[in-house]
């Protein structure tokens, strides 16, 4: 009987069709075999009791330890992600928390960002639910690697709940702590009951929108398409608003905490008790990010053909299968701007008319737990295939964080140097070189469908 009660309701199967006027930027529908972990191309798994060097208990007083165990985190085989808090015989709690690899989700200039998920909260209420704290939220990208700049960098709590109450909370955190324009540590929040069925007994769709299409920016929160919370740019100083909006963007998180200081003063919020029942999962059907309008997207600009870094040192318009290749340690020596034991990827016989654009790339890189490692990319163009490089672009190196999990190194780091000029390619060559510019540890680069360069030719 218990097994039947804990079976997952059917998922919707896929991310819903893109609404009219919107463009899908990123999504995960959590399809996969039962017990498998979520895609490491999309997600990094947080473990332990804190970020390395960050506040203990994740800064909120949570009592659980996060793990990457399939008993706490995994796909259910029916199109859902399952996050399950568990308690051992000694009374210790474990659970799971994941965050997107990407940290550049941002409303385009003069456009709108939409972050959405279809979720069923843990199906538990009353005394059995005391201490449950499920959440779907986003943090400003500067938090990664710092962990002490909250709340200035911004936090959008799209869905929060505690103690199995039939309510969804939406909260903005910003400014300074305590006090400030967002009344920290409470934040600027609102709550309401889930429409129709309770939050715990059914799936509901939780959505956040960041609107930059008007002269005064606005943040909006919805449940099942019903607006229930709004924050306007005019509610705080320009400096505080800029601190949470004028950076690279946000990364998205999903977790179920146990206990801790839920910030909105919910009467009766408590840590788990002997009555709390473990094993009740938060189910996530999909997460999707769309943009509408504006002068740009959260993806690098599509200036021309996309060439993927492939096994064997080639560049190809075909993606190939996901794989990795290693980068030799810089050995504690500075190789900024000068390739050192680099991995080289080349395309030959390339033809195309220069379209006036610029190079874009996305290198999927990871240095594990190594501190102070930095990868660097150089892109070169031989316009006629005569063996001379007519245009060479070296980009500023990318300092990976000391947390296992891949990060996106893009042309947004900026050019360190550029020589020569672009022109039409006639039986030409394109070369991408990647190496460790600094640090004392090896790195890995995702290849196949994971890293690419977009070249500015039609």
KEKE-558141 format. One record per residue (C-alpha): x, y, z; residue in one letter; residue number from 1. Coordinates in steps of 0.5 Angstrom, whole numbers. Last residue first. Example, Ala and Ser with C-alpha at 12.3 -4.5 7.8 and 13.67 -1.06 7.14 Angstrom:
BEGIN
<xx->27; yy->-2; zz->14; code->s; pos->2> .
<xx->25; yy->-9; zz->16; code->a; pos->1> .
This chain:
BEGIN
<xx->56; yy->66; zz->-89; code->x; pos->458> .
<xx->62; yy->67; zz->-85; code->x; pos->457> .
<xx->63; yy->70; zz->-78; code->x; pos->456> .
<xx->65; yy->63; zz->-74; code->x; pos->455> .
<xx->61; yy->60; zz->-69; code->x; pos->454> .
<xx->66; yy->55; zz->-64; code->x; pos->453> .
<xx->64; yy->49; zz->-60; code->x; pos->452> .
<xx->64; yy->45; zz->-54; code->x; pos->451> .
<xx->59; yy->40; zz->-51; code->x; pos->450> .
<xx->56; yy->36; zz->-57; code->x; pos->449> .
<xx->63; yy->32; zz->-59; code->x; pos->448> .
<xx->68; yy->35; zz->-54; code->x; pos->447> .
<xx->68; yy->37; zz->-46; code->x; pos->446> .
<xx->74; yy->40; zz->-44; code->x; pos->445> .
<xx->78; yy->37; zz->-38; code->x; pos->444> .
<xx->83; yy->40; zz->-33; code->x; pos->443> .
<xx->90; yy->39; zz->-30; code->x; pos->442> .
<xx->92; yy->42; zz->-24; code->x; pos->441> .
<xx->98; yy->47; zz->-22; code->x; pos->440> .
<xx->95; yy->54; zz->-24; code->x; pos->439> .
<xx->95; yy->58; zz->-30; code->x; pos->438> .
<xx->94; yy->58; zz->-38; code->x; pos->437> .
<xx->91; yy->51; zz->-38; code->x; pos->436> .
<xx->90; yy->50; zz->-46; code->x; pos->435> .
<xx->85; yy->50; zz->-52; code->x; pos->434> .
<xx->87; yy->52; zz->-59; code->x; pos->433> .
<xx->82; yy->53; zz->-64; code->x; pos->432> .
<xx->84; yy->53; zz->-72; code->x; pos->431> .
<xx->80; yy->55; zz->-78; code->x; pos->430> .
<xx->83; yy->53; zz->-85; code->x; pos->429> .
<xx->81; yy->56; zz->-92; code->x; pos->428> .
<xx->79; yy->53; zz->-98; code->x; pos->427> .
<xx->77; yy->60; zz->-100; code->x; pos->426> .
<xx->75; yy->64; zz->-93; code->x; pos->425> .
<xx->73; yy->71; zz->-94; code->x; pos->424> .
<xx->76; yy->76; zz->-90; code->x; pos->423> .
<xx->78; yy->78; zz->-83; code->x; pos->422> .
<xx->84; yy->82; zz->-81; code->x; pos->421> .
<xx->91; yy->81; zz->-77; code->x; pos->420> .
<xx->92; yy->80; zz->-70; code->x; pos->419> .
<xx->88; yy->80; zz->-64; code->x; pos->418> .
<xx->89; yy->80; zz->-56; code->x; pos->417> .
<xx->86; yy->79; zz->-50; code->x; pos->416> .
<xx->79; yy->79; zz->-53; code->x; pos->415> .
<xx->73; yy->78; zz->-48; code->x; pos->414> .
<xx->71; yy->74; zz->-43; code->x; pos->413> .
<xx->64; yy->74; zz->-46; code->x; pos->412> .
<xx->68; yy->69; zz->-52; code->x; pos->411> .
<xx->65; yy->64; zz->-47; code->x; pos->410> .
<xx->67; yy->59; zz->-42; code->x; pos->409> .
<xx->61; yy->55; zz->-39; code->x; pos->408> .
<xx->62; yy->51; zz->-33; code->x; pos->407> .
<xx->63; yy->44; zz->-32; code->x; pos->406> .
<xx->62; yy->41; zz->-25; code->x; pos->405> .
<xx->67; yy->39; zz->-19; code->x; pos->404> .
<xx->68; yy->46; zz->-15; code->x; pos->403> .
<xx->74; yy->49; zz->-14; code->x; pos->402> .
<xx->72; yy->55; zz->-19; code->x; pos->401> .
<xx->74; yy->55; zz->-26; code->x; pos->400> .
<xx->78; yy->62; zz->-28; code->x; pos->399> .
<xx->77; yy->63; zz->-35; code->x; pos->398> .
<xx->83; yy->66; zz->-40; code->x; pos->397> .
<xx->82; yy->72; zz->-44; code->x; pos->396> .
<xx->81; yy->71; zz->-51; code->x; pos->395> .
<xx->87; yy->70; zz->-56; code->x; pos->394> .
<xx->84; yy->72; zz->-63; code->x; pos->393> .
<xx->89; yy->70; zz->-69; code->x; pos->392> .
<xx->87; yy->73; zz->-77; code->x; pos->391> .
<xx->91; yy->71; zz->-83; code->x; pos->390> .
<xx->94; yy->65; zz->-80; code->x; pos->389> .
<xx->99; yy->63; zz->-86; code->x; pos->388> .
<xx->99; yy->56; zz->-88; code->x; pos->387> .
<xx->96; yy->57; zz->-95; code->x; pos->386> .
<xx->89; yy->55; zz->-94; code->x; pos->385> .
<xx->86; yy->61; zz->-97; code->x; pos->384> .
<xx->83; yy->65; zz->-91; code->x; pos->383> .
<xx->88; yy->62; zz->-85; code->x; pos->382> .
<xx->83; yy->63; zz->-79; code->x; pos->381> .
<xx->86; yy->63; zz->-72; code->x; pos->380> .
<xx->82; yy->62; zz->-65; code->x; pos->379> .
<xx->86; yy->62; zz->-59; code->x; pos->378> .
<xx->82; yy->59; zz->-52; code->x; pos->377> .
<xx->85; yy->59; zz->-45; code->x; pos->376> .
<xx->83; yy->55; zz->-39; code->x; pos->375> .
<xx->85; yy->58; zz->-32; code->x; pos->374> .
<xx->86; yy->54; zz->-25; code->x; pos->373> .
<xx->86; yy->58; zz->-19; code->x; pos->372> .
<xx->84; yy->52; zz->-14; code->x; pos->371> .
<xx->83; yy->45; zz->-17; code->x; pos->370> .
<xx->77; yy->42; zz->-14; code->x; pos->369> .
<xx->75; yy->39; zz->-21; code->x; pos->368> .
<xx->78; yy->43; zz->-26; code->x; pos->367> .
<xx->72; yy->43; zz->-31; code->x; pos->366> .
<xx->71; yy->46; zz->-38; code->x; pos->365> .
<xx->65; yy->47; zz->-43; code->x; pos->364> .
<xx->68; yy->51; zz->-48; code->x; pos->363> .
<xx->63; yy->56; zz->-52; code->x; pos->362> .
<xx->65; yy->60; zz->-58; code->x; pos->361> .
<xx->63; yy->66; zz->-61; code->x; pos->360> .
<xx->67; yy->70; zz->-67; code->x; pos->359> .
<xx->65; yy->76; zz->-70; code->x; pos->358> .
<xx->61; yy->79; zz->-75; code->x; pos->357> .
<xx->62; yy->83; zz->-81; code->x; pos->356> .
<xx->59; yy->77; zz->-86; code->x; pos->355> .
<xx->66; yy->74; zz->-88; code->x; pos->354> .
<xx->64; yy->70; zz->-94; code->x; pos->353> .
<xx->65; yy->63; zz->-94; code->x; pos->352> .
<xx->69; yy->57; zz->-95; code->x; pos->351> .
<xx->73; yy->52; zz->-91; code->x; pos->350> .
<xx->77; yy->46; zz->-94; code->x; pos->349> .
<xx->80; yy->45; zz->-87; code->x; pos->348> .
<xx->77; yy->45; zz->-80; code->x; pos->347> .
<xx->82; yy->44; zz->-74; code->x; pos->346> .
<xx->82; yy->43; zz->-67; code->x; pos->345> .
<xx->88; yy->43; zz->-62; code->x; pos->344> .
<xx->89; yy->41; zz->-55; code->x; pos->343> .
<xx->95; yy->45; zz->-52; code->x; pos->342> .
<xx->101; yy->43; zz->-49; code->x; pos->341> .
<xx->102; yy->51; zz->-47; code->x; pos->340> .
<xx->99; yy->56; zz->-52; code->x; pos->339> .
<xx->102; yy->63; zz->-50; code->x; pos->338> .
<xx->97; yy->68; zz->-48; code->x; pos->337> .
<xx->97; yy->67; zz->-41; code->x; pos->336> .
<xx->102; yy->61; zz->-40; code->x; pos->335> .
<xx->104; yy->63; zz->-33; code->x; pos->334> .
<xx->107; yy->57; zz->-29; code->x; pos->333> .
<xx->104; yy->53; zz->-23; code->x; pos->332> .
<xx->105; yy->47; zz->-28; code->x; pos->331> .
<xx->100; yy->49; zz->-33; code->x; pos->330> .
<xx->97; yy->43; zz->-32; code->x; pos->329> .
<xx->96; yy->39; zz->-38; code->x; pos->328> .
<xx->89; yy->39; zz->-41; code->x; pos->327> .
<xx->84; yy->33; zz->-42; code->x; pos->326> .
<xx->79; yy->31; zz->-47; code->x; pos->325> .
<xx->72; yy->29; zz->-46; code->x; pos->324> .
<xx->66; yy->26; zz->-49; code->x; pos->323> .
<xx->59; yy->27; zz->-52; code->x; pos->322> .
<xx->57; yy->24; zz->-58; code->x; pos->321> .
<xx->58; yy->27; zz->-65; code->x; pos->320> .
<xx->56; yy->35; zz->-66; code->x; pos->319> .
<xx->56; yy->35; zz->-74; code->x; pos->318> .
<xx->59; yy->42; zz->-76; code->x; pos->317> .
<xx->66; yy->39; zz->-75; code->x; pos->316> .
<xx->72; yy->41; zz->-72; code->x; pos->315> .
<xx->78; yy->36; zz->-72; code->x; pos->314> .
<xx->83; yy->34; zz->-66; code->x; pos->313> .
<xx->81; yy->27; zz->-66; code->x; pos->312> .
<xx->75; yy->27; zz->-62; code->x; pos->311> .
<xx->71; yy->33; zz->-64; code->x; pos->310> .
<xx->70; yy->41; zz->-62; code->x; pos->309> .
<xx->64; yy->43; zz->-66; code->x; pos->308> .
<xx->63; yy->48; zz->-71; code->x; pos->307> .
<xx->57; yy->52; zz->-72; code->x; pos->306> .
<xx->56; yy->56; zz->-78; code->x; pos->305> .
<xx->55; yy->64; zz->-78; code->x; pos->304> .
<xx->54; yy->69; zz->-73; code->x; pos->303> .
<xx->49; yy->66; zz->-68; code->x; pos->302> .
<xx->50; yy->71; zz->-62; code->x; pos->301> .
<xx->52; yy->67; zz->-56; code->x; pos->300> .
<xx->46; yy->65; zz->-52; code->x; pos->299> .
<xx->42; yy->68; zz->-47; code->x; pos->298> .
<xx->39; yy->72; zz->-52; code->x; pos->297> .
<xx->39; yy->79; zz->-55; code->x; pos->296> .
<xx->36; yy->86; zz->-57; code->x; pos->295> .
<xx->30; yy->85; zz->-54; code->x; pos->294> .
<xx->23; yy->81; zz->-55; code->x; pos->293> .
<xx->22; yy->74; zz->-51; code->x; pos->292> .
<xx->26; yy->70; zz->-47; code->x; pos->291> .
<xx->25; yy->62; zz->-45; code->x; pos->290> .
<xx->28; yy->58; zz->-40; code->x; pos->289> .
<xx->25; yy->51; zz->-38; code->x; pos->288> .
<xx->25; yy->46; zz->-32; code->x; pos->287> .
<xx->21; yy->40; zz->-33; code->x; pos->286> .
<xx->17; yy->35; zz->-29; code->x; pos->285> .
<xx->20; yy->36; zz->-22; code->x; pos->284> .
<xx->18; yy->31; zz->-17; code->x; pos->283> .
<xx->19; yy->33; zz->-9; code->x; pos->282> .
<xx->20; yy->27; zz->-6; code->x; pos->281> .
<xx->17; yy->24; zz->1; code->x; pos->280> .
<xx->22; yy->19; zz->4; code->x; pos->279> .
<xx->22; yy->21; zz->11; code->x; pos->278> .
<xx->16; yy->22; zz->16; code->x; pos->277> .
<xx->17; yy->28; zz->21; code->x; pos->276> .
<xx->13; yy->25; zz->28; code->x; pos->275> .
<xx->20; yy->25; zz->31; code->x; pos->274> .
<xx->21; yy->32; zz->30; code->x; pos->273> .
<xx->24; yy->36; zz->24; code->x; pos->272> .
<xx->26; yy->43; zz->25; code->x; pos->271> .
<xx->21; yy->48; zz->26; code->x; pos->270> .
<xx->16; yy->53; zz->23; code->x; pos->269> .
<xx->11; yy->54; zz->27; code->x; pos->268> .
<xx->9; yy->61; zz->25; code->x; pos->267> .
<xx->12; yy->63; zz->18; code->x; pos->266> .
<xx->17; yy->68; zz->19; code->x; pos->265> .
<xx->19; yy->69; zz->12; code->x; pos->264> .
<xx->26; yy->67; zz->12; code->x; pos->263> .
<xx->26; yy->60; zz->13; code->x; pos->262> .
<xx->31; yy->59; zz->18; code->x; pos->261> .
<xx->33; yy->52; zz->17; code->x; pos->260> .
<xx->30; yy->45; zz->18; code->x; pos->259> .
<xx->30; yy->40; zz->12; code->x; pos->258> .
<xx->32; yy->42; zz->5; code->x; pos->257> .
<xx->29; yy->40; zz->-1; code->x; pos->256> .
<xx->33; yy->43; zz->-7; code->x; pos->255> .
<xx->32; yy->45; zz->-14; code->x; pos->254> .
<xx->37; yy->51; zz->-17; code->x; pos->253> .
<xx->37; yy->56; zz->-23; code->x; pos->252> .
<xx->43; yy->60; zz->-25; code->x; pos->251> .
<xx->43; yy->67; zz->-26; code->x; pos->250> .
<xx->46; yy->73; zz->-30; code->x; pos->249> .
<xx->52; yy->76; zz->-33; code->x; pos->248> .
<xx->52; yy->82; zz->-28; code->x; pos->247> .
<xx->48; yy->88; zz->-28; code->x; pos->246> .
<xx->41; yy->85; zz->-25; code->x; pos->245> .
<xx->42; yy->84; zz->-18; code->x; pos->244> .
<xx->47; yy->90; zz->-16; code->x; pos->243> .
<xx->44; yy->95; zz->-21; code->x; pos->242> .
<xx->37; yy->94; zz->-17; code->x; pos->241> .
<xx->41; yy->96; zz->-11; code->x; pos->240> .
<xx->45; yy->102; zz->-14; code->x; pos->239> .
<xx->38; yy->105; zz->-18; code->x; pos->238> .
<xx->35; yy->105; zz->-11; code->x; pos->237> .
<xx->29; yy->101; zz->-9; code->x; pos->236> .
<xx->22; yy->100; zz->-10; code->x; pos->235> .
<xx->22; yy->104; zz->-17; code->x; pos->234> .
<xx->25; yy->97; zz->-20; code->x; pos->233> .
<xx->18; yy->94; zz->-19; code->x; pos->232> .
<xx->17; yy->88; zz->-15; code->x; pos->231> .
<xx->10; yy->83; zz->-17; code->x; pos->230> .
<xx->7; yy->77; zz->-13; code->x; pos->229> .
<xx->1; yy->73; zz->-15; code->x; pos->228> .
<xx->0; yy->72; zz->-22; code->x; pos->227> .
<xx->-4; yy->66; zz->-24; code->x; pos->226> .
<xx->-1; yy->62; zz->-30; code->x; pos->225> .
<xx->-1; yy->56; zz->-26; code->x; pos->224> .
<xx->3; yy->59; zz->-20; code->x; pos->223> .
<xx->6; yy->66; zz->-22; code->x; pos->222> .
<xx->11; yy->71; zz->-20; code->x; pos->221> .
<xx->13; yy->78; zz->-23; code->x; pos->220> .
<xx->19; yy->82; zz->-23; code->x; pos->219> .
<xx->19; yy->89; zz->-27; code->x; pos->218> .
<xx->24; yy->94; zz->-30; code->x; pos->217> .
<xx->21; yy->101; zz->-31; code->x; pos->216> .
<xx->22; yy->104; zz->-38; code->x; pos->215> .
<xx->19; yy->98; zz->-41; code->x; pos->214> .
<xx->21; yy->91; zz->-44; code->x; pos->213> .
<xx->26; yy->89; zz->-38; code->x; pos->212> .
<xx->21; yy->84; zz->-35; code->x; pos->211> .
<xx->24; yy->79; zz->-31; code->x; pos->210> .
<xx->19; yy->73; zz->-31; code->x; pos->209> .
<xx->18; yy->67; zz->-26; code->x; pos->208> .
<xx->14; yy->61; zz->-27; code->x; pos->207> .
<xx->11; yy->56; zz->-22; code->x; pos->206> .
<xx->7; yy->50; zz->-26; code->x; pos->205> .
<xx->3; yy->46; zz->-21; code->x; pos->204> .
<xx->3; yy->38; zz->-20; code->x; pos->203> .
<xx->-2; yy->35; zz->-15; code->x; pos->202> .
<xx->-3; yy->33; zz->-8; code->x; pos->201> .
<xx->2; yy->37; zz->-4; code->x; pos->200> .
<xx->1; yy->44; zz->-7; code->x; pos->199> .
<xx->-7; yy->43; zz->-6; code->x; pos->198> .
<xx->-11; yy->42; zz->-12; code->x; pos->197> .
<xx->-15; yy->47; zz->-15; code->x; pos->196> .
<xx->-10; yy->53; zz->-15; code->x; pos->195> .
<xx->-4; yy->53; zz->-10; code->x; pos->194> .
<xx->-6; yy->57; zz->-4; code->x; pos->193> .
<xx->-2; yy->64; zz->-4; code->x; pos->192> .
<xx->4; yy->67; zz->-2; code->x; pos->191> .
<xx->8; yy->74; zz->-2; code->x; pos->190> .
<xx->15; yy->76; zz->-1; code->x; pos->189> .
<xx->20; yy->82; zz->-1; code->x; pos->188> .
<xx->26; yy->79; zz->3; code->x; pos->187> .
<xx->25; yy->76; zz->10; code->x; pos->186> .
<xx->33; yy->77; zz->12; code->x; pos->185> .
<xx->33; yy->82; zz->10; code->x; pos->184> .
<xx->27; yy->88; zz->8; code->x; pos->183> .
<xx->29; yy->88; zz->1; code->x; pos->182> .
<xx->31; yy->95; zz->1; code->x; pos->181> .
<xx->36; yy->94; zz->6; code->x; pos->180> .
<xx->35; yy->91; zz->13; code->x; pos->179> .
<xx->40; yy->86; zz->15; code->x; pos->178> .
<xx->43; yy->84; zz->10; code->x; pos->177> .
<xx->44; yy->88; zz->4; code->x; pos->176> .
<xx->41; yy->89; zz->-2; code->x; pos->175> .
<xx->37; yy->84; zz->-5; code->x; pos->174> .
<xx->32; yy->78; zz->-4; code->x; pos->173> .
<xx->26; yy->77; zz->-8; code->x; pos->172> .
<xx->21; yy->72; zz->-5; code->x; pos->171> .
<xx->15; yy->68; zz->-8; code->x; pos->170> .
<xx->12; yy->63; zz->-3; code->x; pos->169> .
<xx->7; yy->57; zz->-5; code->x; pos->168> .
<xx->2; yy->55; zz->0; code->x; pos->167> .
<xx->-2; yy->49; zz->2; code->x; pos->166> .
<xx->3; yy->48; zz->8; code->x; pos->165> .
<xx->7; yy->42; zz->8; code->x; pos->164> .
<xx->12; yy->44; zz->13; code->x; pos->163> .
<xx->15; yy->49; zz->9; code->x; pos->162> .
<xx->14; yy->52; zz->2; code->x; pos->161> .
<xx->18; yy->56; zz->-3; code->x; pos->160> .
<xx->17; yy->57; zz->-11; code->x; pos->159> .
<xx->20; yy->62; zz->-15; code->x; pos->158> .
<xx->25; yy->65; zz->-10; code->x; pos->157> .
<xx->29; yy->70; zz->-14; code->x; pos->156> .
<xx->36; yy->71; zz->-11; code->x; pos->155> .
<xx->40; yy->78; zz->-12; code->x; pos->154> .
<xx->47; yy->79; zz->-12; code->x; pos->153> .
<xx->47; yy->84; zz->-6; code->x; pos->152> .
<xx->44; yy->78; zz->-2; code->x; pos->151> .
<xx->49; yy->75; zz->-2; code->x; pos->150> .
<xx->56; yy->77; zz->-3; code->x; pos->149> .
<xx->59; yy->72; zz->2; code->x; pos->148> .
<xx->59; yy->65; zz->-3; code->x; pos->147> .
<xx->65; yy->68; zz->-7; code->x; pos->146> .
<xx->66; yy->62; zz->-12; code->x; pos->145> .
<xx->59; yy->62; zz->-15; code->x; pos->144> .
<xx->55; yy->68; zz->-12; code->x; pos->143> .
<xx->57; yy->73; zz->-18; code->x; pos->142> .
<xx->52; yy->68; zz->-22; code->x; pos->141> .
<xx->46; yy->71; zz->-18; code->x; pos->140> .
<xx->42; yy->66; zz->-15; code->x; pos->139> .
<xx->35; yy->62; zz->-18; code->x; pos->138> .
<xx->30; yy->59; zz->-14; code->x; pos->137> .
<xx->26; yy->52; zz->-14; code->x; pos->136> .
<xx->25; yy->50; zz->-7; code->x; pos->135> .
<xx->22; yy->45; zz->-2; code->x; pos->134> .
<xx->23; yy->46; zz->6; code->x; pos->133> .
<xx->20; yy->40; zz->10; code->x; pos->132> .
<xx->22; yy->41; zz->17; code->x; pos->131> .
<xx->15; yy->39; zz->20; code->x; pos->130> .
<xx->11; yy->35; zz->14; code->x; pos->129> .
<xx->9; yy->29; zz->19; code->x; pos->128> .
<xx->6; yy->34; zz->24; code->x; pos->127> .
<xx->1; yy->36; zz->18; code->x; pos->126> .
<xx->2; yy->35; zz->11; code->x; pos->125> .
<xx->6; yy->30; zz->6; code->x; pos->124> .
<xx->6; yy->30; zz->-1; code->x; pos->123> .
<xx->13; yy->33; zz->-3; code->x; pos->122> .
<xx->12; yy->39; zz->-7; code->x; pos->121> .
<xx->9; yy->37; zz->-14; code->x; pos->120> .
<xx->13; yy->41; zz->-20; code->x; pos->119> .
<xx->12; yy->44; zz->-27; code->x; pos->118> .
<xx->18; yy->49; zz->-28; code->x; pos->117> .
<xx->19; yy->56; zz->-31; code->x; pos->116> .
<xx->24; yy->61; zz->-32; code->x; pos->115> .
<xx->21; yy->67; zz->-37; code->x; pos->114> .
<xx->26; yy->73; zz->-39; code->x; pos->113> .
<xx->23; yy->79; zz->-42; code->x; pos->112> .
<xx->26; yy->84; zz->-47; code->x; pos->111> .
<xx->28; yy->91; zz->-48; code->x; pos->110> .
<xx->36; yy->88; zz->-46; code->x; pos->109> .
<xx->35; yy->81; zz->-46; code->x; pos->108> .
<xx->33; yy->78; zz->-39; code->x; pos->107> .
<xx->38; yy->74; zz->-36; code->x; pos->106> .
<xx->40; yy->66; zz->-35; code->x; pos->105> .
<xx->48; yy->67; zz->-35; code->x; pos->104> .
<xx->49; yy->62; zz->-30; code->x; pos->103> .
<xx->49; yy->55; zz->-34; code->x; pos->102> .
<xx->51; yy->49; zz->-30; code->x; pos->101> .
<xx->45; yy->49; zz->-27; code->x; pos->100> .
<xx->44; yy->48; zz->-20; code->x; pos->99> .
<xx->42; yy->41; zz->-16; code->x; pos->98> .
<xx->40; yy->40; zz->-9; code->x; pos->97> .
<xx->39; yy->33; zz->-5; code->x; pos->96> .
<xx->37; yy->30; zz->2; code->x; pos->95> .
<xx->40; yy->27; zz->8; code->x; pos->94> .
<xx->38; yy->27; zz->15; code->x; pos->93> .
<xx->41; yy->24; zz->21; code->x; pos->92> .
<xx->37; yy->21; zz->26; code->x; pos->91> .
<xx->41; yy->15; zz->28; code->x; pos->90> .
<xx->37; yy->10; zz->24; code->x; pos->89> .
<xx->38; yy->14; zz->18; code->x; pos->88> .
<xx->33; yy->20; zz->15; code->x; pos->87> .
<xx->32; yy->21; zz->8; code->x; pos->86> .
<xx->30; yy->27; zz->4; code->x; pos->85> .
<xx->28; yy->25; zz->-3; code->x; pos->84> .
<xx->29; yy->29; zz->-10; code->x; pos->83> .
<xx->26; yy->26; zz->-16; code->x; pos->82> .
<xx->27; yy->28; zz->-23; code->x; pos->81> .
<xx->21; yy->26; zz->-27; code->x; pos->80> .
<xx->20; yy->23; zz->-34; code->x; pos->79> .
<xx->17; yy->17; zz->-32; code->x; pos->78> .
<xx->24; yy->13; zz->-31; code->x; pos->77> .
<xx->24; yy->16; zz->-24; code->x; pos->76> .
<xx->30; yy->20; zz->-25; code->x; pos->75> .
<xx->35; yy->21; zz->-19; code->x; pos->74> .
<xx->37; yy->24; zz->-12; code->x; pos->73> .
<xx->36; yy->22; zz->-5; code->x; pos->72> .
<xx->37; yy->15; zz->-6; code->x; pos->71> .
<xx->41; yy->16; zz->-12; code->x; pos->70> .
<xx->46; yy->18; zz->-8; code->x; pos->69> .
<xx->49; yy->25; zz->-10; code->x; pos->68> .
<xx->49; yy->28; zz->-3; code->x; pos->67> .
<xx->46; yy->34; zz->1; code->x; pos->66> .
<xx->47; yy->33; zz->9; code->x; pos->65> .
<xx->41; yy->36; zz->13; code->x; pos->64> .
<xx->40; yy->40; zz->18; code->x; pos->63> .
<xx->39; yy->47; zz->15; code->x; pos->62> .
<xx->41; yy->53; zz->18; code->x; pos->61> .
<xx->40; yy->58; zz->13; code->x; pos->60> .
<xx->47; yy->60; zz->10; code->x; pos->59> .
<xx->48; yy->53; zz->7; code->x; pos->58> .
<xx->49; yy->50; zz->13; code->x; pos->57> .
<xx->56; yy->53; zz->14; code->x; pos->56> .
<xx->57; yy->59; zz->10; code->x; pos->55> .
<xx->62; yy->59; zz->4; code->x; pos->54> .
<xx->69; yy->56; zz->4; code->x; pos->53> .
<xx->67; yy->50; zz->0; code->x; pos->52> .
<xx->60; yy->51; zz->-1; code->x; pos->51> .
<xx->56; yy->48; zz->5; code->x; pos->50> .
<xx->54; yy->42; zz->9; code->x; pos->49> .
<xx->56; yy->36; zz->4; code->x; pos->48> .
<xx->54; yy->36; zz->-4; code->x; pos->47> .
<xx->52; yy->40; zz->-9; code->x; pos->46> .
<xx->50; yy->37; zz->-16; code->x; pos->45> .
<xx->52; yy->40; zz->-22; code->x; pos->44> .
<xx->47; yy->40; zz->-28; code->x; pos->43> .
<xx->46; yy->41; zz->-35; code->x; pos->42> .
<xx->52; yy->37; zz->-38; code->x; pos->41> .
<xx->52; yy->33; zz->-32; code->x; pos->40> .
<xx->45; yy->30; zz->-34; code->x; pos->39> .
<xx->40; yy->28; zz->-28; code->x; pos->38> .
<xx->43; yy->22; zz->-24; code->x; pos->37> .
<xx->40; yy->15; zz->-26; code->x; pos->36> .
<xx->35; yy->11; zz->-22; code->x; pos->35> .
<xx->30; yy->10; zz->-27; code->x; pos->34> .
<xx->32; yy->11; zz->-34; code->x; pos->33> .
<xx->32; yy->18; zz->-37; code->x; pos->32> .
<xx->27; yy->24; zz->-39; code->x; pos->31> .
<xx->28; yy->29; zz->-34; code->x; pos->30> .
<xx->25; yy->35; zz->-39; code->x; pos->29> .
<xx->31; yy->39; zz->-39; code->x; pos->28> .
<xx->31; yy->46; zz->-42; code->x; pos->27> .
<xx->35; yy->52; zz->-45; code->x; pos->26> .
<xx->33; yy->58; zz->-49; code->x; pos->25> .
<xx->26; yy->57; zz->-52; code->x; pos->24> .
<xx->24; yy->63; zz->-56; code->x; pos->23> .
<xx->18; yy->67; zz->-54; code->x; pos->22> .
<xx->12; yy->70; zz->-59; code->x; pos->21> .
<xx->7; yy->64; zz->-58; code->x; pos->20> .
<xx->9; yy->60; zz->-53; code->x; pos->19> .
<xx->14; yy->54; zz->-54; code->x; pos->18> .
<xx->11; yy->48; zz->-53; code->x; pos->17> .
<xx->11; yy->44; zz->-47; code->x; pos->16> .
<xx->17; yy->41; zz->-44; code->x; pos->15> .
<xx->16; yy->33; zz->-45; code->x; pos->14> .
<xx->13; yy->28; zz->-42; code->x; pos->13> .
<xx->7; yy->31; zz->-38; code->x; pos->12> .
<xx->9; yy->27; zz->-32; code->x; pos->11> .
<xx->5; yy->21; zz->-29; code->x; pos->10> .
<xx->4; yy->21; zz->-22; code->x; pos->9> .
<xx->10; yy->18; zz->-18; code->x; pos->8> .
<xx->9; yy->12; zz->-14; code->x; pos->7> .
<xx->9; yy->14; zz->-6; code->x; pos->6> .
<xx->2; yy->12; zz->-5; code->x; pos->5> .
<xx->3; yy->5; zz->-8; code->x; pos->4> .
<xx->9; yy->4; zz->-5; code->x; pos->3> .
<xx->6; yy->5; zz->2; code->x; pos->2> .
<xx->0; yy->0; zz->0; code->x; pos->1> .
